[in-house]
Amino acid sequence: MKLQEVKKHYRTLMDIVESKMFDHKNKEYASEEDALSNFKDASFLTGYEPELVAWLYATKHYTSIVDLMKKIFIDNNEKILNSHDLIKEKFTDMIAYLVLIYCLIYEKR
């Protein structure tokens, strides 16, 4: 794949991540004052650090990507391979969680 095509895919994925984080889900799980409040609330309830809570939430998406990869590369499921929207959804969910975990860590500095 040529560099320009990689850049195009990168931009597409980042646009989706941005939309997920700031347009859709953020209103359900966070406030304008603290976009990371969901993890902090769960931290209070569980006794785990917010970063670990976020990582545990992210593992759901990681597991989903692993399952997707198995279906594509072990089961040779072409239907899944050609499900571009499904693949984008899974990867952008994981990217969003990695950004949120980064922000939780950054905030502790």
C-alpha positions in Angstrom: 0.0 0.0 0.0 1.3 3.4 -0.9 1.9 6.1 1.7 -0.9 8.3 0.4 -3.4 5.5 0.8 -2.2 4.8 4.4 -2.6 8.5 5.1 -6.1 8.4 3.7 -7.1 5.5 5.9 -5.5 7.1 8.9 -7.5 10.3 8.3 -10.7 8.3 7.9 -10.2 6.4 11.1 -9.2 9.6 13.0 -12.3 11.4 11.8 -14.5 8.5 13.1 -12.6 8.5 16.4 -13.1 12.2 16.8 -16.8 11.9 16.1 -17.2 9.1 18.5 -15.4 10.9 21.3 -16.8 14.3 20.9 -20.2 14.0 19.2 -21.8 10.8 20.2 -20.7 8.8 23.2 -19.1 11.6 25.2 -22.6 13.0 26.0 -23.6 9.7 27.4 -20.6 9.0 29.6 -18.9 12.3 30.5 -19.5 16.0 31.2 -18.1 19.1 29.7 -16.3 19.7 33.0 -14.6 16.3 33.1 -14.6 14.1 30.0 -13.0 11.3 32.0 -15.6 11.3 34.8 -17.0 7.9 33.8 -13.7 6.2 34.6 -13.2 8.1 37.8 -16.7 7.2 39.0 -16.1 3.5 38.2 -12.8 3.9 40.0 -14.5 5.0 43.1 -17.0 2.1 42.9 -14.3 -0.6 42.2 -11.3 0.7 44.0 -9.2 0.4 40.8 -7.3 3.3 39.4 -9.2 5.1 36.6 -6.5 4.1 34.1 -7.0 0.4 34.9 -10.8 0.8 34.7 -10.4 2.3 31.2 -8.0 -0.5 30.2 -10.5 -3.1 31.4 -13.3 -1.4 29.4 -10.9 -1.3 26.4 -10.2 -5.1 26.7 -13.8 -5.7 25.5 -12.8 -3.9 22.2 -9.5 -5.6 22.0 -11.2 -9.0 22.4 -13.6 -8.1 19.7 -10.7 -7.2 17.3 -9.0 -10.6 18.1 -12.3 -12.4 17.3 -12.6 -10.4 14.1 -9.0 -11.3 13.1 -9.7 -15.0 13.8 -12.8 -14.9 11.6 -10.8 -13.3 8.8 -7.5 -15.1 8.9 -8.3 -18.5 10.5 -11.8 -19.1 9.3 -11.2 -17.3 6.0 -14.5 -15.5 6.4 -14.6 -13.2 3.3 -17.9 -11.7 4.5 -16.2 -10.3 7.6 -13.1 -9.3 5.5 -15.4 -7.2 3.3 -17.4 -5.7 6.1 -15.5 -2.4 6.0 -17.8 -0.6 8.4 -17.6 -3.3 11.0 -13.8 -3.3 10.8 -13.6 0.5 11.1 -16.0 0.4 14.1 -13.9 -2.2 16.0 -10.6 -0.4 15.4 -11.9 3.1 16.1 -13.4 2.0 19.3 -10.0 0.7 20.4 -8.2 3.8 19.3 -10.7 6.0 21.2 -10.0 4.0 24.4 -6.3 4.3 23.9 -6.7 8.1 23.6 -8.8 8.2 26.8 -6.2 6.1 28.7 -3.5 8.4 27.5 -5.5 11.4 28.8 -6.0 9.8 32.1 -2.3 9.2 32.5 -1.4 12.6 31.1 -3.8 14.2 33.7 -1.8 12.7 36.6 1.4 14.4 35.6 
